[in-house]
Amino acid sequence: MGRFVGGSRGALRQWRYPPEFRIAAPAWPADALAALTESARLEAAAAEPAGLGGRSLVDVATSLWRLRARIERMDDPPRALVRHLESAWDAFADAGVEIKDHAGEPFDHGLAMSVAAYQPTPGLHREQIIETVRPGVYLDDRSIQMAEVIVGTPERTEEPGAAGPASGAMEETRGR
C-alpha cells in the first residue's frame, strides 16, 4: 500500500510542473514486458488447477452427499435417481475425491474436524459422533474440507448415596 501511495504522490507532483519539465516514466523493453506478462499468466494458470476449483469441488461434493442422505431416507427411491447418484459418486471416487460421513464413529479430541455441538445422549459409554453436519472431503488423501459434526456425550448420572451441593442444606464450619 505504501509503494502505491508513494508512487501516486510522485505522479501527482509531476503534474505541478509544465510538461517540458516533467520526468518521463521509465520505458520497459518490449521483450522484458512480454516475458513479465507471460510469467504472470503462467503463475495464474498454475495457481488454479484445471477443471473444478477447490471451493467448487467442495460445494459439489457436499451437495452430492446431502442428496445421497435424502435418498437413503426415502422409502422407495426411483431407481434412475439412485443409478445417477451412484454414477456421480463413482466419478468422484475415480477422480480421487473421497466424501466421508463420520456419523457413528468414536470421537477423539485430536481428530481434524470441527465440532458444532456436544449433546448428552443416553446409552453412550464414550463420546461418539452422532450426526454429520458437513462431510469431510479429501482430494488424493489431502483434506480440502474439514468435517463439521455433532458429538454425543455420555449422560452423567448422580450416584444415589453421593452427597453434593444440590442434595440439601450445606453445612458451614468456622474455626473459632
C-alpha positions in Angstrom: 0.0 0.0 0.0 2.8 2.4 0.9 4.5 1.9 -2.5 1.3 2.6 -4.3 0.6 5.8 -2.4 4.2 6.9 -2.7 4.2 6.3 -6.4 0.9 8.1 -6.9 2.1 11.1 -5.0 5.2 11.3 -7.2 3.0 11.1 -10.3 0.7 13.8 -8.9 3.7 16.0 -8.1 4.8 15.8 -11.7 1.5 17.5 -12.8 2.5 20.7 -10.9 5.2 21.4 -13.5 4.9 22.2 -17.1 5.2 19.2 -19.5 8.7 20.0 -20.7 10.0 19.8 -17.1 8.2 16.5 -16.1 10.2 13.3 -15.7 9.1 10.7 -18.1 8.2 7.2 -16.8 10.9 4.6 -17.5 10.3 2.7 -20.7 10.3 -1.1 -20.4 11.9 -3.0 -23.2 9.3 -4.9 -25.3 10.9 -8.3 -24.7 11.1 -7.7 -20.9 7.4 -6.6 -20.8 6.4 -9.7 -22.8 8.4 -12.0 -20.5 6.8 -10.4 -17.4 3.3 -10.8 -18.9 3.9 -14.5 -19.8 5.3 -15.2 -16.3 2.2 -13.7 -14.7 -0.1 -15.7 -17.0 1.8 -19.0 -16.2 1.7 -18.3 -12.4 -2.1 -17.6 -12.5 -2.6 -20.9 -14.5 -0.6 -22.9 -12.0 -2.4 -21.5 -9.0 -5.8 -22.8 -10.2 -6.0 -26.4 -11.3 -7.8 -27.3 -14.5 -11.4 -28.3 -14.1 -13.3 -27.7 -10.8 -11.5 -25.3 -8.4 -11.2 -26.1 -4.7 -14.3 -24.3 -3.5 -16.5 -25.5 -6.4 -15.3 -29.1 -5.8 -16.2 -28.9 -2.2 -19.6 -27.4 -2.9 -20.5 -30.1 -5.5 -19.2 -32.9 -3.2 -21.2 -31.6 -0.2 -24.4 -31.3 -2.3 -23.9 -34.8 -3.6 -23.5 -36.1 0.0 -26.7 -34.3 1.0 -28.6 -35.8 -1.9 -27.4 -39.3 -1.0 -28.6 -38.8 2.6 -32.0 -37.7 1.4 -32.3 -40.7 -1.0 -31.3 -43.1 1.8 -34.2 -41.7 3.9 -36.8 -42.3 1.1 -38.9 -45.4 1.4 -38.9 -46.3 -2.3 -36.5 -44.0 -4.2 -36.7 -44.0 -8.1 -34.1 -46.4 -9.5 -33.0 -44.0 -12.1 -32.2 -41.4 -9.5 -30.2 -43.9 -7.4 -28.3 -45.0 -10.5 -27.4 -41.5 -11.5 -26.3 -40.6 -7.9 -24.1 -43.7 -7.7 -22.6 -42.9 -11.1 -21.7 -39.4 -9.9 -20.3 -40.8 -6.6 -18.2 -43.3 -8.6 -16.9 -40.5 -10.9 -15.8 -38.5 -7.8 -14.0 -41.6 -6.4 -12.3 -42.2 -9.8 -11.1 -38.6 -9.7 -9.5 -39.2 -6.2 -12.2 -37.3 -4.3 -13.5 -39.0 -1.1 -16.6 -37.8 0.7 -16.6 -39.0 4.3 -19.6 -39.1 6.7 -18.3 -39.6 10.2 -21.7 -40.4 11.9 -21.4 -43.4 14.3 -17.6 -43.2 14.7 -16.0 -42.7 18.1 -14.8 -39.1 18.7 -11.3 -38.2 19.9 -10.3 -34.6 20.6 -7.3 -34.9 18.3 -9.3 -35.5 15.1 -9.2 -32.8 12.4 -12.9 -31.9 12.4 -15.0 -29.0 13.7 -17.4 -29.8 16.5 -20.7 -27.8 16.1 -22.2 -29.0 19.4 -21.8 -31.5 22.2 -25.1 -33.3 23.1 -25.7 -35.5 26.1 -27.0 -38.8 24.7 -28.4 -41.8 26.7 -26.8 -45.1 26.1 -23.3 -43.9 25.2 -20.3 -45.0 27.2 -17.8 -42.6 25.4 -18.0 -39.6 23.1 -19.3 -40.6 19.7 -20.2 -38.6 16.6 -24.0 -38.8 16.4 -24.5 -36.5 13.3 -22.5 -35.1 10.5 -23.5 -31.5 9.6 -20.9 -31.2 6.8 -18.8 -34.1 5.4 -15.1 -34.3 5.3 -13.9 -34.0 1.7 -10.5 -35.3 0.7 -8.7 -35.0 -2.7 -5.9 -37.6 -3.1 -5.8 -38.1 0.7 -5.4 -34.4 1.3 -8.2 -32.6 3.2 -9.9 -29.9 1.3 -12.9 -29.5 3.7 -12.9 -30.2 7.4 -15.9 -32.2 8.6 -18.4 -30.4 10.9 -20.1 -32.8 13.4 -22.3 -33.1 16.5 -20.8 -35.2 19.2 -22.9 -37.2 21.6 -21.6 -37.4 25.2 -22.5 -40.0 27.9 -25.1 -38.7 30.3 -23.8 -38.0 33.7 -25.8 -39.8 36.4 -25.6 -38.8 40.1 -25.0 -41.7 42.4 -27.9 -42.1 44.9 -25.6 -42.1 48.0 -23.4 -39.2 47.0 -24.0 -36.0 48.9 -23.3 -32.9 46.9 -24.2 -29.3 47.0 -27.5 -29.9 45.3 -28.6 -32.6 47.8 -29.8 -30.4 50.6 -28.6 -27.9 53.2 -24.9 -27.1 53.2 -23.0 -27.4 56.4 -20.9 -24.5 57.3 -17.9 -24.8 59.6 -15.9 -22.0 61.0 -12.8 -22.2 63.1 -13.1 -20.2 66.4 
